[in-house]
Structure formats: structure tokens, C-alpha cells
Amino acid sequence: MAYVSLPAVQGSDAAYERYVRQGREAVAKADRPGACGWVVDLRRNHGGNMRPMLAVAGPILGDGKVGMFGAGHGSAR
């Protein structure tokens, strides 16, 4: 199993860039031949800007839709 922790992130653009860089390095290091799956640890994640988190998780998630937002009355955006 490969493991990556995705803690919460908030702050400046520089903080987001650092988060993504360090997170992608961690994913690349953990992604080794023979790994049969991923453990994505969200225990220290209490929210924040999810775009950097998704940027880190992108290589794990692969192509396609990851999620969407709903307007609350049945229509998705």
C-alpha cells in the first residue's frame, strides 16, 4: 500500500504552491511498483482550500470527474 497524508491548507498563494510541491513529491516517492492501492490520510484535514489538495491527489485519482458542486435544488454546477 502507498500512503500519503493530506492535511488542511489555508493561506497565501505561496503556501498553496509549497503544499502542492511537497505533496506531489510525497506522492511520487510513495508511488512505487508493486503498490496495490493508496491510503489517503485525512485525519489532520479540517478544511481549507481544496484545490491544492486535489492538485496533490490528482495522480492518485486519475482521469475523469472527481466531484461536483450542487446548487442545492438539484442542479449541478
N, C-alpha and C positions, 0 to 999 in steps of 0.2 A: 504494500500500500504506500502511496505517496501522500505526504502531509503538507499542508500549508495553513497558516493562521491568517485570518483577515480581521484585524482589529478595526475599530471605528476610526474614521478620519474626518477632521474638520480643519479649516484654516485657510491659508493663502494658496495661491496657485503654486508657489514654490513647495509648500507642504504636500500638495497633491502630486506634483511631479516626483518628489522624493519617495512618496508612498508607492507610486506606480513603479518606479525604477527598482526599488528594493523588493517589492512584491514580485515583479517579473523575474528578478534574479533568483528569488526563493523558489518560484515555480519551476524555472529552468533547472535549478540544482536538484529539486526533488523528482523531476520527470526523468526517470531512468528506465532503461529497457527492463522488462520483466515486471514492472509495477502493474498490478491488476485493477487498480482503481485509486480514487482520491478520497482523502479525509480533509474536508474544508472546515476548519475550526473557527466558529463564530462566537465563542464564549466571551471574548473581550470586545465584541462588536455591539455597541449600544446605539448605533445610528450614525448619522453624519451624511456626507456627500457620497452617494452610492456609485457615481460614475467612476471614480478612481478604483473602487472595489471591483466593479465589473471589468475594468481595464486589466486588472491583475488576474481575474478569474477567466478572462476570455480564452486563453489557450486550453484551459480545462473544459470549458463549456462547448467549444467547437462552433460550427456554423449554425445559423438559424436564429429564430427568435428566442430571447432569454426570458422575456416577460413583457408586460404592457401595463399601462395605466388606464383605469376606467373613470369615467366621468361621474359615476355614482348612480346613474339612471339607465344603465345597461349598455351604453355606447363606449367603445374603447377608443383611446387616442394613441 
